[in-house]
Structure formats: C-alpha cells, structure tokens
C-alpha cells in the first residue's frame, strides 16, 4: 500500500520503505522518517541480539543520508521522562523522550502501536522525539516535552510543529473498565470525554471501551500552546495496517518495532 497523500510522502529507497511528513520536508536541514516493516526493518534488540537493530539503522541512515553512529535511542519504559541530548554517546535508560538543538544527532524512538511525536521549532532549531504509549499519554508526556523545550531552549510554542506518527487508533484501542476510568478521571476536564471514550463490544459479559489517544494528544498539544495547523496527524492506524507496520496488538510478543527518526544536518 502506498501511503502518499496531502500529509505524507511514502518513499522506497533501495528497498527501505518509510513515510515522511510533507510539513517537515519544507525544512531542508531536517531529516526524518517513520519506518515501515518492509525489507526486514525492525528497530529492536531481540534476545540480546542487536543484529536486526544495527542492520535497520544502517538501511535507514543510508536512505536518509546520515551516519548511523550518530543515532541516539533511549531505553523506553513508558515513563514521562524526557532528556536533553548533547552528543551521540549518551545513554538514556527509562527515558521516553529526547530533545536536542545539536546538529548531526539523530534521535530515535520505537513503537508498535504506541504514539510517536516528532517536534521541530525552526526558529530555535530544536527537535524532539517522544514515545507516548497509553501510559505516557496519561502522564501527558507530549505536553511535558513542549514545556521542556520552552524551559531549556526558550522556544515559543507557536513556532513548534508536531507530527503524530502511525499508531493504534480509536477503532482498535480497546480496553477494560479499569483503564477506561483512568482516562476518564484524567481528561474529564477537557469537556470532550464523550469523544475520547466510546463504549464498544461486550466480550464474555464484560463491557469494552475504545479510547482515542490521538485526540488526547491533540488536546494536550493545544493546551501547551501549539497552533492547530502545526499539529499534523498521519491518520494511520498500525493495527488496520499491520501488514505495513509492526503492531503489538496483532503480533503480540513476536512483534517488531517501528522507528521514528529525526535529526538536523
């Protein structure tokens, strides 16, 4: 499937497939992509073997034109921790977001249904790469990333662009009542709880609920001061398109990981 549309460009360079946001392509100094699972792209260490990871790093870096040795990827554990990256040698354990204003550092987060948020401020030349799983979304990590960009680099939120990568959408993010109540309690203040949460199927006499985490992130980003036109949603559900993207809901423990990359040259 080709995902090219008014928002995205789908590219295949020497067999390495990825999507890019047209908005970020307006800035020649910014290199970015969100990977597809085609051609064995898997941004993951499996069974303490980093062979797939390094091969994928090399394929993506060759396609985008950067040195794979400059990639910085945190060890993600669904936290709301965000760190500033000053060089490509840093190690970031239990961190789910990275920010830098340094050139020739390429940030990477991974996901397999979770939300990837790519940020860019062209005025201050600052980028951020955030992994926002449902736990991170509950902890408002996207909003906290913007607050950190303002604190550390004096960014103006009106100048910040955020691109929302492929992720599990409301159609497939199905939860039980306990998780639903967490979201209801946290976001009832928004006045959009009926849009965020919808009663879904009944399975074995238990009511299921569908949660719109993309809408939540859009609400949080606007609360932090981003302009609606600067919030760009890929519109892609990783579960609906699991033939093209890694999806934990579909493949369970066998699932690989998609990579969200961004850097400045």
C-alpha positions as CSV (number, residue, x, y, z in Angstrom):
1,X,0.0,0.0,0.0
2,X,1.2,3.5,-0.8
3,X,0.6,6.0,2.0
4,X,1.3,9.1,-0.1
5,X,-1.3,11.8,0.4
6,X,-1.6,15.5,1.1
7,X,0.1,14.9,4.5
8,X,2.6,12.2,3.9
9,X,5.1,11.0,1.3
10,X,5.8,7.3,1.1
11,X,9.3,6.5,-0.1
12,X,11.2,3.4,-1.1
13,X,15.0,3.9,-1.3
14,X,16.9,0.8,-2.2
15,X,14.2,-1.3,-0.6
16,X,14.0,0.7,2.6
17,X,10.4,2.0,3.0
18,X,9.3,4.8,5.2
19,X,6.9,7.7,5.4
20,X,7.7,11.4,5.8
21,X,5.6,14.4,6.7
22,X,5.3,17.0,4.0
23,X,5.4,19.7,6.6
24,X,8.8,18.7,7.9
25,X,10.1,18.3,4.3
26,X,9.7,22.0,4.0
27,X,12.8,22.4,6.1
28,X,15.9,21.2,4.2
29,X,18.0,21.0,7.4
30,X,15.7,18.4,9.0
31,X,16.0,14.7,8.2
32,X,13.2,12.5,9.5
33,X,11.1,9.4,8.8
34,X,8.8,6.8,10.3
35,X,9.8,3.3,9.2
36,X,7.7,0.5,7.6
37,X,8.3,-3.1,8.4
38,X,9.1,-4.0,4.8
39,X,12.6,-5.3,3.9
40,X,13.1,-6.6,7.5
41,X,13.2,-3.1,9.1
42,X,13.0,-3.8,12.8
43,X,14.3,-1.2,15.2
44,X,14.6,-3.7,18.1
45,X,17.1,-5.8,20.0
46,X,15.7,-9.3,20.2
47,X,17.0,-12.0,22.6
48,X,20.1,-9.8,23.4
49,X,21.0,-9.8,19.7
50,X,21.3,-6.3,18.1
51,X,21.9,-7.6,14.6
52,X,18.4,-6.6,13.3
53,X,18.7,-3.2,15.0
54,X,22.1,-2.4,13.5
55,X,21.1,-3.6,10.1
56,X,18.0,-1.5,10.2
57,X,20.0,1.5,11.5
58,X,22.3,1.2,8.5
59,X,19.5,0.9,6.0
60,X,17.6,3.9,7.3
61,X,20.7,6.1,7.7
62,X,21.8,5.2,4.2
63,X,18.4,6.1,2.8
64,X,18.2,9.4,4.6
65,X,21.9,10.3,4.3
66,X,23.3,10.4,7.8
67,X,25.8,8.4,9.8
68,X,24.1,5.6,11.8
69,X,26.7,6.1,14.6
70,X,25.0,9.4,15.4
71,X,21.7,7.7,16.3
72,X,20.6,8.1,19.9
73,X,17.8,5.8,21.1
74,X,16.5,5.7,24.7
75,X,15.6,2.6,26.6
76,X,11.9,3.2,26.8
77,X,9.8,2.1,29.8
78,X,6.5,4.0,29.4
79,X,7.6,6.9,31.6
80,X,7.2,10.6,31.3
81,X,10.9,11.2,31.5
82,X,12.4,13.5,28.8
83,X,16.1,14.2,28.5
84,X,18.2,16.7,26.6
85,X,20.8,15.1,24.2
86,X,24.2,16.9,23.8
87,X,26.1,14.2,22.0
88,X,25.6,10.9,20.3
89,X,27.4,9.0,23.1
90,X,24.8,9.5,25.8
91,X,22.8,6.6,27.3
92,X,19.3,7.1,28.4
93,X,17.7,4.4,30.5
94,X,14.0,4.6,31.5
95,X,13.5,7.6,29.2
96,X,10.7,8.1,26.7
97,X,11.6,11.4,25.1
98,X,14.7,13.1,23.7
99,X,15.3,16.8,22.8
100,X,18.3,18.4,21.2
101,X,19.4,21.6,19.5
102,X,22.6,20.0,18.2
103,X,23.2,19.2,14.6
104,X,24.2,15.7,13.4
105,X,22.5,13.9,16.2
106,X,19.6,11.7,15.1
107,X,17.0,10.9,17.7
108,X,15.1,7.7,17.5
109,X,12.2,6.3,19.4
110,X,10.4,3.0,18.7
111,X,6.8,1.8,18.8
112,X,4.5,-1.0,17.8
113,X,1.1,0.8,18.3
114,X,2.2,3.5,20.7
115,X,2.2,7.1,19.5
116,X,5.4,8.7,18.2
117,X,5.5,12.5,18.4
118,X,8.1,14.4,16.3
119,X,8.7,18.0,17.2
120,X,10.5,20.8,15.4
121,X,11.0,24.5,16.1
122,X,12.5,26.2,13.1
123,X,13.1,29.5,15.0
124,X,15.3,28.0,17.7
125,X,16.4,24.9,15.7
126,X,15.2,22.4,18.3
127,X,13.9,18.9,17.7
128,X,12.3,16.4,20.0
129,X,11.3,12.7,19.6
130,X,8.7,11.4,22.0
131,X,7.3,7.9,22.7
132,X,3.8,8.3,24.1
133,X,2.2,4.9,24.9
134,X,-1.1,4.9,26.6
135,X,0.7,5.2,30.0
136,X,2.8,8.1,28.6
137,X,-0.4,9.7,27.3
138,X,-2.0,9.5,30.7
139,X,1.1,11.2,32.1
140,X,0.9,13.9,29.4
141,X,4.4,13.3,28.1
142,X,3.7,15.3,24.9
143,X,2.7,18.4,26.8
144,X,5.7,17.9,29.1
145,X,8.0,17.8,26.1
146,X,6.8,21.2,24.9
147,X,7.3,22.6,28.4
148,X,10.8,21.3,28.4
149,X,11.5,22.8,25.0
150,X,10.4,26.1,26.4
151,X,12.4,25.8,29.6
152,X,15.6,24.5,28.1
153,X,15.7,26.4,24.8
154,X,13.3,29.3,25.2
155,X,11.0,28.0,22.4
156,X,7.8,29.7,21.6
157,X,5.0,27.1,21.3
158,X,3.5,28.9,18.3
159,X,6.7,28.1,16.4
160,X,6.6,24.4,17.2
161,X,5.4,21.7,14.8
162,X,4.3,18.3,16.0
163,X,3.8,15.4,13.7
164,X,1.9,12.4,15.1
165,X,3.1,9.1,13.7
166,X,1.2,5.9,12.9
167,X,-0.3,4.4,16.0
168,X,-3.2,2.4,17.3
169,X,-6.3,4.4,16.7
170,X,-9.7,4.5,18.5
171,X,-11.0,1.8,16.2
172,X,-8.7,-0.7,17.8
173,X,-7.5,0.7,21.2
174,X,-9.9,-1.4,23.2
175,X,-9.6,-1.5,27.0
176,X,-11.4,-2.8,30.0
177,X,-13.2,-0.6,32.6
178,X,-10.2,-0.1,34.8
179,X,-8.1,1.6,32.1
180,X,-11.1,3.5,30.8
181,X,-11.7,5.0,34.2
182,X,-8.1,6.2,34.4
183,X,-8.6,8.1,31.1
184,X,-12.0,9.4,32.2
185,X,-10.7,10.7,35.5
186,X,-7.6,12.3,33.9
187,X,-9.3,14.0,31.0
188,X,-12.9,14.7,32.0
189,X,-11.8,18.4,32.4
190,X,-11.4,18.6,28.6
191,X,-15.2,18.6,28.0
192,X,-14.5,16.0,25.2
193,X,-14.7,12.8,27.2
194,X,-17.6,11.5,25.0
195,X,-15.3,11.9,22.0
196,X,-12.3,10.4,23.8
197,X,-14.2,7.3,25.2
198,X,-16.8,5.2,23.4
199,X,-18.5,2.1,24.7
200,X,-17.6,-0.8,22.4
201,X,-18.1,-4.5,22.3
202,X,-19.3,-6.7,25.1
203,X,-17.0,-9.7,25.5
204,X,-17.8,-12.5,27.9
205,X,-20.4,-10.2,29.6
206,X,-17.7,-7.5,30.1
207,X,-18.1,-4.1,28.5
208,X,-15.2,-3.0,26.4
209,X,-14.3,0.7,25.7
210,X,-12.4,2.3,22.8
211,X,-10.1,5.2,23.7
212,X,-8.9,7.9,21.2
213,X,-5.4,8.6,22.4
214,X,-4.7,10.7,19.2
215,X,-7.4,13.1,20.2
216,X,-6.0,13.3,23.7
217,X,-2.6,14.2,22.4
218,X,-4.0,16.9,20.1
219,X,-5.8,18.4,23.1
220,X,-2.6,18.3,25.2
221,X,-0.6,19.9,22.4
222,X,-3.0,22.7,22.0
223,X,-3.1,23.2,25.8
224,X,0.6,23.7,25.6
225,X,0.2,26.4,23.0
226,X,0.7,24.7,19.7
227,X,-1.3,26.1,16.8
228,X,-3.9,23.6,15.4
229,X,-2.4,24.0,11.9
230,X,1.0,22.9,13.4
231,X,-0.3,19.6,14.7
232,X,-0.1,17.1,11.8
233,X,-1.7,13.6,12.2
234,X,-0.5,10.8,10.0
235,X,-4.0,9.4,10.2
236,X,-2.7,5.8,10.0
237,X,-3.8,3.0,12.4
238,X,-1.0,0.5,12.9
239,X,-3.5,-2.3,13.6
240,X,-5.5,-1.6,10.5
241,X,-2.2,-1.6,8.5
242,X,-0.3,-4.3,10.3
243,X,0.9,-5.7,7.0
244,X,2.9,-2.4,6.6
245,X,3.7,-1.5,10.2
246,X,4.7,-3.5,13.3
247,X,1.7,-3.9,15.7
248,X,1.9,-5.5,19.1
249,X,-1.9,-5.9,19.2
250,X,-1.7,-8.1,16.1
251,X,1.7,-9.9,16.5
252,X,1.9,-9.9,20.4
253,X,5.4,-11.0,21.7
254,X,6.6,-11.7,18.1
255,X,6.1,-8.0,17.2
256,X,9.0,-5.9,15.9
257,X,9.3,-2.2,16.3
258,X,8.8,0.8,14.0
259,X,11.3,3.6,14.3
260,X,10.6,7.4,14.4
261,X,13.8,9.3,13.4
262,X,14.5,13.0,13.4
263,X,17.8,15.0,13.2
264,X,19.2,18.2,11.9
265,X,22.1,18.5,9.4
